[in-house]
Amino acid sequence: MFETVDYQINENVVVVTMNRPDALNALSLQLTKDLRSAIEKAVEDNARVVILTGKGRAFCAGGDLREMHSMWEKEGRIEAFLEEPLEALHEVIKLIRETPIPFIASVNGVCAGAGSNFALACDMVFAAEEASFNEAFVRIGLSPDCGGSFFLPRAIGSKLAAEMFMTGSTISAERAFEMGMINRVVPLEVLEQETLVMANKLAFAPTAVIGRIKQMLNATFSNDLQSQLELEHKLQLESGKAEDFKEGVSAFFEKRPPKFTGN
Protein backbone atom coordinates (compact mmCIF):
# COMPACT_ATOMS: atom_id res chain seq x y z
CA MET A 1 0.00 0.00 0.00
CA PHE A 2 2.82 2.40 0.95
CA GLU A 3 6.48 2.27 -0.02
CA THR A 4 8.04 3.26 3.31
CA VAL A 5 5.22 2.88 5.84
CA ASP A 6 3.37 -0.13 7.26
CA TYR A 7 -0.32 0.49 7.87
CA GLN A 8 -2.42 -1.68 10.18
CA ILE A 9 -5.93 -1.17 11.42
CA ASN A 10 -7.57 -3.13 14.22
CA GLU A 11 -11.12 -2.01 14.78
CA ASN A 12 -10.75 1.72 15.42
CA VAL A 13 -7.00 1.86 16.12
CA VAL A 14 -4.53 2.49 13.28
CA VAL A 15 -0.81 1.77 13.69
CA VAL A 16 1.46 3.64 11.27
CA THR A 17 5.00 2.22 11.32
CA MET A 18 7.85 4.04 9.63
CA ASN A 19 9.61 1.29 7.68
CA ARG A 20 13.13 2.38 6.73
CA PRO A 21 15.01 0.45 9.44
CA ASP A 22 18.32 0.42 7.54
CA ALA A 23 18.23 4.23 7.56
CA LEU A 24 16.93 4.39 11.16
CA ASN A 25 13.63 5.61 9.67
CA ALA A 26 15.19 8.89 8.58
CA LEU A 27 12.63 11.22 7.04
CA SER A 28 13.09 11.01 3.30
CA LEU A 29 10.67 12.80 0.98
CA GLN A 30 9.01 9.46 0.19
CA LEU A 31 8.56 8.60 3.86
CA THR A 32 7.11 12.04 4.48
CA LYS A 33 4.62 11.62 1.63
CA ASP A 34 3.70 8.13 2.86
CA LEU A 35 3.13 9.43 6.40
CA ARG A 36 0.73 12.04 5.10
CA SER A 37 -1.12 9.50 2.95
CA ALA A 38 -1.32 7.04 5.84
CA ILE A 39 -2.81 9.63 8.19
CA GLU A 40 -5.32 10.67 5.54
CA LYS A 41 -6.25 7.01 5.06
CA ALA A 42 -6.70 6.62 8.82
CA VAL A 43 -9.24 9.43 8.72
CA GLU A 44 -11.01 7.79 5.75
CA ASP A 45 -11.06 4.51 7.69
CA ASN A 46 -12.78 6.27 10.63
CA ALA A 47 -9.87 5.60 12.97
CA ARG A 48 -10.43 6.85 16.49
CA VAL A 49 -6.75 6.65 17.47
CA VAL A 50 -3.49 6.65 15.50
CA ILE A 51 -0.27 5.15 16.87
CA LEU A 52 2.95 6.32 15.22
CA THR A 53 6.04 4.13 15.64
CA GLY A 54 9.19 2.96 13.88
CA LYS A 55 10.52 -0.39 12.69
CA GLY A 56 13.86 -1.66 13.93
CA ARG A 57 16.03 0.01 16.54
CA ALA A 58 14.89 3.58 15.87
CA PHE A 59 11.70 5.56 16.04
CA CYS A 60 13.12 8.15 13.66
CA ALA A 61 16.66 9.50 13.31
CA GLY A 62 15.50 12.84 11.89
CA GLY A 63 15.95 14.21 8.39
CA ASP A 64 17.66 12.06 5.77
CA LEU A 65 21.09 13.69 5.43
CA ARG A 66 22.08 11.36 2.59
CA GLU A 67 19.07 12.49 0.58
CA MET A 68 19.82 16.10 1.54
CA HIS A 69 23.41 15.79 0.32
CA SER A 70 22.31 14.06 -2.89
CA MET A 71 19.80 16.83 -3.63
CA TRP A 72 22.46 19.43 -2.86
CA GLU A 73 24.86 17.88 -5.38
CA LYS A 74 22.15 17.43 -8.02
CA GLU A 75 20.72 20.95 -7.85
CA GLY A 76 23.87 22.76 -6.81
CA ARG A 77 22.26 24.43 -3.80
CA ILE A 78 21.79 22.99 -0.34
CA GLU A 79 18.60 24.90 0.31
CA ALA A 80 16.80 22.64 -2.21
CA PHE A 81 16.24 20.10 0.56
CA LEU A 82 14.86 22.83 2.80
CA GLU A 83 12.10 23.71 0.33
CA GLU A 84 9.74 20.96 -0.91
CA PRO A 85 10.88 18.21 1.54
CA LEU A 86 10.73 20.52 4.56
CA GLU A 87 7.37 21.96 3.51
CA ALA A 88 6.07 18.39 3.19
CA LEU A 89 7.34 17.57 6.70
CA HIS A 90 5.62 20.62 8.12
CA GLU A 91 2.36 19.65 6.42
CA VAL A 92 2.48 16.29 8.21
CA ILE A 93 3.13 18.00 11.55
CA LYS A 94 0.10 20.26 11.01
CA LEU A 95 -1.99 17.25 9.99
CA ILE A 96 -1.12 15.46 13.25
CA ARG A 97 -2.08 18.53 15.29
CA GLU A 98 -5.22 19.44 13.35
CA THR A 99 -6.73 15.98 12.87
CA PRO A 100 -9.36 15.73 15.64
CA ILE A 101 -8.38 12.30 16.91
CA PRO A 102 -5.61 11.37 19.39
CA PHE A 103 -2.13 10.44 18.17
CA ILE A 104 0.25 8.41 20.34
CA ALA A 105 3.96 8.21 19.55
CA SER A 106 5.34 4.81 20.53
CA VAL A 107 9.08 5.48 20.66
CA ASN A 108 10.96 2.21 20.38
CA GLY A 109 14.53 3.52 20.14
CA VAL A 110 16.55 6.39 18.69
CA CYS A 111 14.46 9.56 18.43
CA ALA A 112 16.55 12.39 17.05
CA GLY A 113 16.11 15.84 15.56
CA ALA A 114 12.98 16.02 13.47
CA GLY A 115 12.10 12.56 14.81
CA SER A 116 11.88 13.98 18.32
CA ASN A 117 9.67 16.76 17.03
CA PHE A 118 7.38 14.30 15.23
CA ALA A 119 6.95 12.50 18.56
CA LEU A 120 6.29 15.79 20.37
CA ALA A 121 3.62 16.69 17.81
CA CYS A 122 1.62 13.68 18.98
CA ASP A 123 -0.80 14.05 21.87
CA MET A 124 1.00 11.48 24.00
CA VAL A 125 4.44 9.86 23.91
CA PHE A 126 5.19 6.39 25.27
CA ALA A 127 8.83 5.31 25.16
CA ALA A 128 10.87 2.17 25.72
CA GLU A 129 13.53 2.28 28.43
CA GLU A 130 16.14 1.98 25.65
CA ALA A 131 14.82 5.02 23.78
CA SER A 132 16.76 8.27 23.61
CA PHE A 133 15.92 11.78 22.51
CA ASN A 134 17.87 14.70 21.14
CA GLU A 135 17.57 17.93 19.17
CA ALA A 136 20.72 17.30 17.18
CA PHE A 137 20.35 20.11 14.62
CA VAL A 138 23.10 22.25 16.16
CA ARG A 139 25.59 19.41 15.69
CA ILE A 140 25.46 19.97 11.92
CA GLY A 141 25.11 23.74 12.08
CA LEU A 142 21.37 23.78 11.48
CA SER A 143 18.52 25.38 13.43
CA PRO A 144 15.47 23.24 14.41
CA ASP A 145 12.44 22.44 12.28
CA CYS A 146 9.24 20.37 12.44
CA GLY A 147 7.80 22.45 15.25
CA GLY A 148 10.51 21.67 17.78
CA SER A 149 10.83 25.27 18.89
CA PHE A 150 7.06 25.30 19.41
CA PHE A 151 6.48 21.94 21.12
CA LEU A 152 9.57 21.48 23.28
CA PRO A 153 9.44 24.72 25.35
CA ARG A 154 5.76 24.07 26.02
CA ALA A 155 6.59 20.57 27.28
CA ILE A 156 9.67 21.24 29.42
CA GLY A 157 10.08 25.03 29.73
CA SER A 158 12.34 27.44 27.88
CA LYS A 159 15.52 26.87 29.93
CA LEU A 160 15.66 23.11 29.48
CA ALA A 161 14.61 23.50 25.85
CA ALA A 162 17.45 25.97 25.30
CA GLU A 163 19.91 23.46 26.71
CA MET A 164 18.67 20.66 24.45
CA PHE A 165 18.65 22.85 21.33
CA MET A 166 21.96 24.62 21.98
CA THR A 167 23.97 21.54 22.94
CA GLY A 168 22.29 18.84 20.87
CA SER A 169 22.84 16.52 23.83
CA THR A 170 21.11 13.16 23.95
CA ILE A 171 18.90 12.35 26.92
CA SER A 172 17.52 9.03 28.10
CA ALA A 173 13.84 8.15 28.07
CA GLU A 174 13.85 8.30 31.88
CA ARG A 175 15.25 11.84 31.81
CA ALA A 176 12.70 12.86 29.17
CA PHE A 177 9.98 11.56 31.47
CA GLU A 178 11.37 13.46 34.46
CA MET A 179 11.40 16.66 32.37
CA GLY A 180 7.78 16.25 31.34
CA MET A 181 8.65 15.62 27.70
CA ILE A 182 6.93 12.22 27.50
CA ASN A 183 4.10 10.35 29.24
CA ARG A 184 5.46 6.87 29.99
CA VAL A 185 8.67 4.85 30.09
CA VAL A 186 8.24 1.07 29.90
CA PRO A 187 10.39 -1.97 29.03
CA LEU A 188 10.71 -2.43 25.28
CA GLU A 189 9.02 -5.82 25.39
CA VAL A 190 5.79 -4.29 26.68
CA LEU A 191 5.89 -0.98 24.79
CA GLU A 192 3.49 -2.11 22.08
CA GLN A 193 1.09 -3.59 24.62
CA GLU A 194 1.14 -0.53 26.88
CA THR A 195 0.60 1.80 23.94
CA LEU A 196 -2.34 -0.29 22.75
CA VAL A 197 -3.90 -0.22 26.22
CA MET A 198 -3.97 3.58 26.08
CA ALA A 199 -5.07 3.57 22.43
CA ASN A 200 -8.01 1.30 23.20
CA LYS A 201 -8.97 3.44 26.19
CA LEU A 202 -9.06 6.51 23.96
CA ALA A 203 -10.86 4.64 21.17
CA PHE A 204 -13.76 3.91 23.51
CA ALA A 205 -13.84 7.52 24.71
CA PRO A 206 -16.00 10.25 23.14
CA THR A 207 -13.46 10.98 20.42
CA ALA A 208 -15.26 14.05 19.06
CA VAL A 209 -14.74 15.57 22.51
CA ILE A 210 -11.07 14.57 22.37
CA GLY A 211 -10.84 16.43 19.06
CA ARG A 212 -12.21 19.53 20.77
CA ILE A 213 -9.72 19.08 23.63
CA LYS A 214 -6.92 19.06 21.02
CA GLN A 215 -8.32 22.29 19.60
CA MET A 216 -8.27 23.88 23.06
CA LEU A 217 -4.74 22.70 23.80
CA ASN A 218 -3.52 23.99 20.44
CA ALA A 219 -4.86 27.43 21.32
CA THR A 220 -4.08 27.69 25.01
CA PHE A 221 -0.60 29.23 24.79
CA SER A 222 -1.58 31.88 22.27
CA ASN A 223 -4.97 32.83 23.74
CA ASP A 224 -5.51 35.17 26.64
CA LEU A 225 -7.88 33.99 29.39
CA GLN A 226 -10.97 35.60 27.88
CA SER A 227 -10.30 34.09 24.46
CA GLN A 228 -9.75 30.66 25.99
CA LEU A 229 -12.96 30.91 28.02
CA GLU A 230 -14.85 31.82 24.86
CA LEU A 231 -13.31 28.87 23.00
CA GLU A 232 -14.19 26.52 25.86
CA HIS A 233 -17.76 27.81 25.82
CA LYS A 234 -18.09 27.40 22.06
CA LEU A 235 -16.70 23.88 22.06
CA GLN A 236 -18.66 22.80 25.12
CA LEU A 237 -21.87 23.90 23.41
CA GLU A 238 -20.90 21.71 20.46
CA SER A 239 -20.25 18.79 22.82
CA GLY A 240 -23.50 19.38 24.67
CA LYS A 241 -25.53 19.03 21.47
CA ALA A 242 -23.87 15.75 20.54
CA GLU A 243 -25.13 12.20 21.08
CA ASP A 244 -22.15 11.23 23.24
CA PHE A 245 -23.11 13.79 25.89
CA LYS A 246 -26.65 12.42 26.01
CA GLU A 247 -25.22 8.90 26.31
CA GLY A 248 -22.77 9.94 29.03
CA VAL A 249 -25.50 11.53 31.15
CA SER A 250 -27.84 8.57 30.65
CA ALA A 251 -25.11 6.13 31.61
CA PHE A 252 -24.32 8.15 34.73
CA PHE A 253 -27.89 8.01 35.99
CA GLU A 254 -28.35 4.38 34.95
CA LYS A 255 -25.09 3.43 36.71
CA ARG A 256 -23.61 1.70 33.67
CA PRO A 257 -20.54 2.21 31.47
CA PRO A 258 -21.25 4.65 28.62
CA LYS A 259 -21.14 3.45 25.02
CA PHE A 260 -19.65 6.37 23.15
CA THR A 261 -19.76 6.46 19.36
CA GLY A 262 -17.58 9.49 18.71
CA ASN A 263 -20.57 11.59 17.67
Secondary structure, DSSP 8 states (H G I E B T S, - for coil): --SSEEEEEETTEEEEEE--GGGTT-B-HHHHHHHHHHHHHHHHTT-SEEEEEESTTEEE-SB-HHHHHHHHHHHS-GGGGGTHHHHHHHHHHHHHHHSSS-EEEEE-SEEETHHHHHHHHSSEEEEETT-EEE-GGGGGT----TTHHHHHHHHH-HHHHHHHHHH---EEHHHHHHHTS-SEEE-HHHHHHHHHHHHHHHHTS-HHHHHHHHHHHHHTTTS-HHHHHHHHHHHHHHHHTSHHHHHHHHHHHHTS-------
